[in-house]
Amino acid sequence: VFAAMYRNFGIDADVLPRSKDKDLSLARRFVNGDECLPLIQNVQDFLDYLYTNGRDVDLEKTVFFQGWACGPCRYGLYAPTQSLLLNRAGFGADKICSVRVDETLKRFGFKFVTGLYAGMLTIDALYKMLHATRPYEQQAGASEALFEKYAARLLKTLENYRFSLPQLLAGTHLRPLELLLEEACAEFAQVPRADEKRPLILVGGEFYVRLDDRCNQELIKRIEKEGGEVSLAPATELFAYTAYINHQEAETAFALQRTMPKYLLKTGYGLVQRLAHRDESRLLLAAQGMRDKLEEPSPEEISSLARKYVSRHYGGEPPMTIGRTCAWARRNNVGGAVFVAPFTCMPGSVVEAQMSALRKELGFPMITLYYDGKDNANR
């Protein structure tokens, strides 16, 4: 989705090929072993690409995109650390491009960020359709074929996805994505299914590990193989919750110091939050036939339910993981929960510390799994 939107706005971008080396041997030559798994996996993919394609690409014009975060998570240090490691490997400095949301807004404008978020909401919905259908399919591979079909169509749409400010304000900019989800929902509903009911297993935890099947060792397929159906915490949860936290902090800052800059910041974050909620609701309606599988709790509900277990001042992954689990337990017959995290991940440890209380309160089994890039029979 990121690559498609960057191409839309004139940047030569492509998805980084996934390294096939499960041992991450290239990366382990340069890391010291204390880093968390996503950083090591990223470095493995970077080095694999450079060693494989170094003679065929212009290294002076090639950089790797990396995100950014603040707070207690080490993710905010990925970009400088990976830049040092690639330089140590002999590929020079300045090979990592890390951008913040405010920098993206200045460079590409609000339409880019809005289109990106809408695209991510759509791919999240397609993943949910896949996970709600694949465990029951009677023809192996039918669900994944549908997912790949509509994912490819989505990326093609995003490469040419432009809209005007009036369309954005009216919400009509979502129409191409709504049509895509309407058709996808109808086709997934036609997949021949086994007449059975499986326990619903929530999968949440650290953002990267839960979304990368290499890092979590195909956890979702393993749960399906053992007879479960998975509800995966969506990628957009992080962005929606961050917008909510930013608005809360801006409101507090304005209450303490009622100045025009702080008022504008509060108003701006409030607008972003309202637009995000509106767009999510409209795309959810487009896939009405799977609404019960696709609907996620709001950031307000997540924060409210998590407050019993973690401080409201903690805006990272623990409140998202805990709050979503509590919200789903309220309105669904949940059979269990699996939280994943890189080995030595502090936010993951915060979640694990609350599991005993969560088990007692919610009444179903749950476990935290830590991953370090190596196989473990006990997992």
CORVEN-V125026 format. One record per run of one state. SS is the DSSP state (A for helix, B for strand, O for the rest). FROM is the first residue (numbers start at 0). LEN is the number of residues. If there is no record, write none. Layout:
SS&FROM&LEN, SS&FROM&LEN
//
This chain:
O&0&1, A&1&7, O&8&16, A&24&4, O&28&8, A&36&17, O&53&5, A&58&3, O&61&2, B&63&3, O&66&7, A&73&15, O&88&7, B&95&3, O&98&2, A&100&8, O&108&1, A&109&27, B&136&1, O&137&4, A&141&18, O&159&5, A&164&6, O&170&1, A&171&18, O&189&3, B&192&1, O&193&5, B&198&7, O&205&1, A&206&5, O&211&7, A&218&7, O&225&2, B&227&5, O&232&3, A&235&21, O&256&3, A&259&27, O&286&1, A&287&7, O&294&4, A&298&8, O&306&10, A&316&15, O&331&2, B&333&9, O&342&3, A&345&8, O&353&1, A&354&8, O&362&2, B&364&7, O&371&8
//
